[in-house]
Every structure is written in structure tokens, then in C-alpha cells.
Amino acid sequence: MDLTLDTRDVDGRTVVAVSGEIDVYTAPKLRDKITELVAAGSYQIVIDMEGVEFLDSTGLGVLVGGLKKVRAHEGSLQLVCNQDRLLKIFRITGLAKVFVIHETAEAALA
């Protein structure tokens, strides 16, 4: 399964809609996108994971790394996730307390 990333700007924030699987093979693509956005001055990022079918520890590491990158610039990286199987991963790892997780992109942008 491939990973697709669609980026759009909404009111000064960058939304990255992610579809597919975030695993050891595809996670570098997401990491590179976050790095590219931060380098371009985007420090308010929303990762929309509604289309994500699978997430492994490499993907979690990329999200944590992205959070560190934006926080270095007083920014934020928020997640959109409403799938129980993915939310369970965030709860088990304790990352549900680290990330702000919204049910919808609209809620993240409100």
C-alpha cells in the first residue's frame, strides 16, 4: 500500500491529508513532507489521518519528530483521527496525552 499526502493551507495552518499505510517503508515520505513544511515556515500543522489504514512505530516516531520540529518554532502539530484502532495505539503508547487529537478536520481548524 502506498502513502498519499495532500497538502492545503487553511487560515494560516497547513493541513496534510494522509491516506494509506504509515509504516517503515512509507514513513520517510511523511517525515520529509513535515520537514519541508517546517523549513518553508509552516509551524501550525494539522495531520489529517482519516484515510490512514495502518500505523506502526516508525509512523509514530515520525509524528513525534514532527511535533518536536514545530515546537522548536513555538508551533503546533495536531492530529485528526477518529478510527478506534489508531486511537488505541495513541492511548497504549501514552501519545494521546502528547498530541491534540480531533475527530474531524473542521474541529481541528475551529
N, C-alpha and C positions, 0 to 999 in steps of 0.2 A: 504494500500500500504506500502510495506517495503522500507527501505533505504539500498542501497548497496554502499560500499565505496571500490574503488580500488586504491591502492597507488603505485606509481612508482617514482624512482629517475631519474632525467634528468639533467646532468651537474650541480650537487650540489644543485639543487632545488627539492623539493618534490611536485609531482602533485597528488592531491586527486580527482579522478573522482567520482562524486556523482550522483547516479541515484535514482529516486523515489520521495517521498514527504518528505520535511523537515518541520515537524510540532511539536507540543507539545510532541508527543509520540516518534518521531524518532530523534529529535534534540540532545538529550543527547548522542546518538551514534556518531554523528559528533563532538560534543564538546569533548568527550572522545578521539577520534582519534587525534584531533588537540592538545589536552593536552599531549597525548602520544608522538606525533612527537616533540613538543617543549621540552619535558623532555629528549628526545633522542638527542637533539641538532640540530634539523631541524628548522631553523629560516627563510628560504626562501620557502614559501609555496604558491602553486597555487591551488585554489579550482575550479575544472572544473565542472560547473553546467549545461552543455549541456543536461544531462539526467534528470534534475530536472523538475518534473511536477507541483509541488506546493511548495510554501514557505510562512510560516506565521511569525508572530512577534517573536515567540520563535526561529525560524531559523535565523532571522536577528540578534537576541541577541547573538546567538552562534557565528555568523560570526564576530560581533563587539568584542566579548570577545576574539576570536582567534586573531584578529588584535592587540588587546592590549597585548596579551601574546607574540607575535613575536616582537612587537615594543619594549618591555621591554629588548629585546636582540639585538636591532638595526636591526631587521629583517623586512620582508615584507610578507603580505598576499594579494595576488592578486586574482581576480575572472575572470573566463571565463563564459560569459553569453551573448547569442545572441537571447534570447527569449523576445519579446516585453512585454509580460505580467509580466515577472520577472523584466525586466529593469524598467518598470513603477513603481514597488514597490520601487526600489532603488531611483528613481527620486523623488517620492512623499515624501519619508522619509528623503530626503536630503543625503542619504548614497552614492549616485552616486558621490558626491564630496569627500567622505571619502575614498572609495575604488578605486583602479585602476581596471577598468573592461575592459577586452579584448574580442574580438569577437570569437577568436579561441585559442586553447591551444598553437598552433605554434606561434601566435603573443605574447602570454604571455611569452613564452620561448625564444623569439628572443632577 
